[in-house]
Amino acid sequence: MEKKQVGIARVAESILEQLPKGAFLTVKDGDRINTMTIGWAALGRMWNKPVFMVMVRYSRYTYELIERAGAFTVSVPLNGKFKEALAVCGSKSGRNVDKFKECGLEAVPGQKVDAPIIDGCDIHVECRILYKTPLVPEKLPKDIIDACYKDGDFHVLYYGEILGVHVEEHVRYGASECR
């Protein structure tokens, strides 16, 4: 299906509304590709660039790949699409399972970065990694540690410059339709 290039501001609200339900973070290191479900992220502007910040725990297979990758993509399904695949990609490790095969997902080369997007999703964001930093437990409030990090498996934050955003032709956003 044809994709239309848009600015991140046009689809930011749709992305932020979908995140609690899940989106696919996809990375590539050489011939190894993995996707995982994310539900936490941030969109903003840093260093005079549009930025998508994603979080990956040290224990995740994606962490091994993204540490050597220069880019990542976020593919956002809307309207309940890929609900089962999001569940699998959020609960199984790419170390042990070919998530693409198990979920019937198709990785399509990114247009702007060397990381694929998930075909069939409605919004795709392609990012070049600008900066990464581990969370510092001593700087987090105790209630967040108690709620999210009881096991000590903290996140690394990856700040990606948004190089491209494209949507499927049928996607509605804001008051207009992509045409």
C-alpha positions in Angstrom: 0.0 0.0 0.0 1.2 3.5 -0.8 2.7 5.5 2.1 2.5 9.3 2.5 5.4 11.3 4.1 4.2 13.5 6.9 5.6 15.6 9.8 5.7 14.0 13.2 3.4 16.6 14.6 0.6 15.4 12.3 0.6 11.9 13.9 2.0 12.5 17.4 -1.4 12.3 19.0 -2.2 9.0 17.3 1.2 7.6 18.3 0.8 8.7 21.9 -2.8 7.3 22.1 -1.6 3.9 20.7 1.5 3.5 22.9 -0.3 2.2 26.0 -1.7 -0.5 23.7 1.7 -1.2 22.0 3.8 -0.4 19.1 6.7 -2.2 17.5 10.3 -1.1 18.1 12.5 -2.8 15.4 16.3 -2.9 15.1 18.8 -4.5 12.9 22.4 -5.5 13.6 24.0 -7.0 10.5 21.7 -9.8 9.4 20.0 -10.0 12.8 16.6 -8.3 13.1 14.3 -8.1 16.1 11.1 -6.4 17.0 9.6 -5.9 20.4 6.5 -4.3 21.8 6.9 -0.9 23.5 4.4 0.9 25.6 6.6 3.7 27.0 8.3 6.3 24.9 8.5 10.1 24.4 8.2 12.4 21.5 9.8 15.9 21.5 12.4 18.3 20.3 16.0 18.2 21.4 19.1 19.7 19.8 16.9 21.4 17.3 15.7 18.1 16.0 12.5 16.1 16.3 13.3 13.2 18.6 11.6 9.9 19.5 13.0 8.4 22.8 12.5 4.7 23.4 13.4 2.6 26.4 15.0 -0.9 26.3 15.8 -3.0 29.3 19.2 -4.6 29.6 17.7 -8.1 29.7 16.0 -7.8 26.3 17.4 -9.3 23.1 16.7 -6.0 21.4 19.2 -4.4 23.8 22.0 -6.6 22.3 21.1 -5.4 18.8 20.3 -1.7 19.4 23.7 -1.3 21.2 25.4 -2.0 17.9 22.8 -0.4 15.6 22.8 3.1 14.4 19.0 3.3 14.0 15.6 2.0 14.9 12.1 2.2 13.7 8.8 2.4 15.5 5.8 0.9 13.6 2.4 1.8 15.0 -0.7 -0.2 14.3 -4.0 1.5 14.8 -7.6 0.4 15.5 -6.7 -2.9 17.2 -4.5 -4.2 14.3 -1.8 -6.7 15.3 -3.2 -7.1 18.8 -2.0 -10.7 19.0 1.4 -10.0 17.5 1.9 -7.1 20.0 1.2 -9.6 22.8 3.7 -12.1 21.4 6.4 -9.5 20.7 5.9 -8.2 24.2 6.2 -11.5 26.0 8.6 -13.7 24.0 12.3 -13.1 23.3 13.8 -12.9 19.8 16.7 -15.0 21.2 14.4 -18.0 21.3 11.6 -17.3 18.8 11.4 -15.9 15.3 8.7 -13.4 16.1 8.3 -12.4 12.4 7.5 -16.1 11.5 5.4 -16.8 14.6 3.3 -13.7 14.2 3.2 -13.5 10.4 4.9 -10.1 10.4 6.8 -8.9 7.4 9.9 -6.7 7.8 10.2 -4.2 5.0 13.4 -2.1 4.5 13.2 1.4 6.0 13.3 4.3 3.6 15.7 6.5 5.6 17.5 4.1 8.0 19.1 0.6 8.0 16.3 -0.8 10.2 13.1 -2.3 8.8 9.5 -1.3 9.4 6.6 -3.7 10.1 4.5 -4.0 7.0 0.8 -3.4 7.5 1.2 -0.9 10.4 -0.4 2.5 9.9 2.4 4.8 11.0 6.1 4.3 10.7 8.8 6.4 12.3 12.4 6.0 11.2 15.1 7.2 13.6 18.9 7.7 13.7 20.3 7.1 17.2 21.7 10.4 18.5 22.3 9.6 22.1 21.9 6.8 24.7 22.0 6.8 28.4 21.2 4.3 31.2 18.6 5.2 33.8 20.3 6.0 37.1 18.4 4.3 39.8 19.5 6.7 42.5 17.8 9.5 40.6 14.4 7.8 40.3 11.7 8.2 42.9 11.1 5.2 45.1 7.5 4.7 43.9 8.7 4.3 40.3 11.4 1.9 41.3 8.9 -0.1 43.4 6.3 -0.1 40.6 8.6 -0.7 37.6 12.0 -2.0 38.7 11.5 -4.4 41.6 13.7 -6.9 39.8 16.5 -4.3 39.1 16.1 -4.7 35.3 16.5 -1.0 34.4 16.2 0.6 31.0 18.6 2.3 28.7 17.1 5.4 26.9 17.8 5.8 23.2 17.2 9.2 21.7 16.5 8.9 17.9 16.4 11.8 15.5 13.2 11.4 13.5 14.4 11.2 9.8 11.2 10.0 8.3 7.5 9.5 9.2 5.1 7.9 6.8 1.6 6.7 7.0 -0.7 4.5 5.0 -2.9 6.4 2.6 -6.0 5.4 4.5 -4.9 6.8 7.9 -6.9 9.6 9.3 -5.1 12.1 11.6 -6.2 15.4 12.9 -9.0 17.0 11.0 -7.8 15.7 7.6 -7.3 12.5 5.8 -4.0 11.6 4.0 -4.6 12.1 0.3 
